[in-house]
């Protein structure tokens, strides 16, 4: 099974043996975290696919390859059951427009990717940690 992981400044798709054979790619796919636009869990694996397969195969329990569509190429490595992680990438920042990968814990993978996307010192939905606002009339 393919694995999606944060490795320093990169998001890495490490392909399992079957995926390497199906995609005909021996090396892992590395994408800088600055190229990641969003990460989400898609409950239905087939909804994350777009376009037509260009390279790869569709076996009874898995689908792996490269899909082509008007917006570019997507890397797909999914098992045909359960949710998948969908990582949308900024155009021209990465070799793919989207990464679609099955994961044992898709919610945990998405949390890790989103946490790594945030600049150091930032909290979700708020100002940087070192910057605080005093509210007039409120005690400190």
C-alpha positions in Angstrom: 0.0 0.0 0.0 1.2 3.5 -0.8 1.9 5.8 2.1 1.7 9.6 2.3 4.0 11.3 4.8 5.5 14.6 5.7 9.2 14.5 5.5 10.8 17.9 6.5 9.8 20.5 3.9 8.2 17.9 1.6 5.1 15.8 1.3 6.2 12.3 0.1 4.2 9.5 -1.5 6.0 6.3 -0.9 4.7 3.6 -3.3 4.3 0.0 -2.2 5.5 -2.8 -4.4 2.3 -3.3 -6.3 1.9 0.4 -6.9 5.5 0.7 -8.2 4.8 -2.0 -10.7 1.4 -0.6 -11.8 2.7 3.0 -12.1 6.1 1.9 -13.4 7.8 4.3 -11.0 10.6 3.1 -8.7 11.1 6.3 -6.7 8.9 8.1 -4.2 7.0 11.2 -5.3 8.2 14.3 -3.4 6.3 17.6 -3.4 7.3 20.7 -1.5 4.7 21.6 1.2 4.6 25.1 -0.3 2.9 23.5 -3.3 0.1 22.0 -1.2 -3.1 24.0 -1.6 -5.4 21.8 0.5 -5.8 18.3 2.0 -9.0 16.5 2.7 -10.6 13.1 3.2 -12.9 11.8 0.5 -15.1 9.0 1.8 -15.8 7.6 -1.6 -12.5 6.8 -3.4 -14.0 6.9 -6.9 -15.2 10.5 -6.4 -11.6 11.7 -6.1 -10.7 10.4 -9.6 -11.0 12.8 -12.5 -10.1 12.5 -16.2 -8.9 9.3 -17.8 -6.1 6.9 -16.9 -2.9 7.6 -18.8 -0.4 5.3 -17.1 -1.2 2.5 -14.6 -3.7 -0.2 -14.1 -7.0 -1.0 -12.5 -7.0 -4.3 -10.7 -9.9 -5.9 -8.8 -9.0 -4.3 -5.4 -6.8 -1.3 -6.3 -6.3 1.5 -8.8 -2.9 3.0 -9.3 -1.5 5.3 -12.0 -1.6 8.7 -13.6 -4.8 10.3 -14.6 -4.9 13.1 -17.3 -7.5 15.8 -17.3 -7.8 19.4 -18.6 -6.2 20.8 -15.4 -3.1 18.5 -15.6 -2.2 15.1 -14.1 -3.2 13.4 -10.9 -1.2 10.6 -9.2 -3.6 7.9 -7.9 -2.8 5.0 -5.6 -6.0 3.8 -4.0 -7.6 0.6 -2.7 -11.2 0.2 -3.8 -12.6 0.4 -0.3 -12.7 3.0 2.3 -11.8 6.7 2.3 -8.8 8.3 0.6 -6.6 11.3 1.2 -6.9 14.0 -1.5 -4.1 16.6 -1.7 -4.7 19.4 -4.1 -1.6 21.2 -5.3 -1.0 24.7 -6.7 -0.7 24.8 -10.5 2.9 24.9 -11.8 4.3 24.2 -8.3 4.4 20.4 -8.6 4.5 17.7 -11.2 0.9 16.8 -10.4 -2.4 18.7 -9.8 -3.6 16.2 -7.2 -2.4 13.3 -5.2 -5.1 10.6 -4.3 -3.8 8.0 -1.9 -5.4 5.4 0.4 -4.4 5.5 4.0 -5.0 3.4 7.1 -5.8 6.6 9.0 -6.8 9.2 6.5 -8.0 11.8 9.1 -4.6 11.6 10.8 -2.7 12.0 7.6 -4.8 15.1 6.7 -4.2 16.6 10.1 -0.4 16.0 9.8 -0.4 17.6 6.3 -2.4 20.6 7.4 -0.2 21.1 10.5 2.9 21.0 8.4 1.5 23.5 5.9 1.1 26.1 8.6 4.1 28.5 9.1 5.9 28.1 12.4 4.3 30.1 15.2 0.8 30.1 13.7 -2.2 28.5 15.3 -5.2 27.4 13.3 -7.6 30.3 12.7 -5.7 32.8 14.7 -2.8 35.3 14.7 0.8 34.2 15.2 1.6 33.0 18.7 3.9 35.8 19.5 1.3 38.5 18.6 -1.5 39.2 21.1 -4.3 41.8 21.1 -5.4 43.6 24.3 -9.1 44.1 24.5 -9.8 47.6 25.9 -11.5 47.5 29.2 -10.6 43.8 29.9 -8.3 42.9 32.8 -4.9 41.4 31.9 
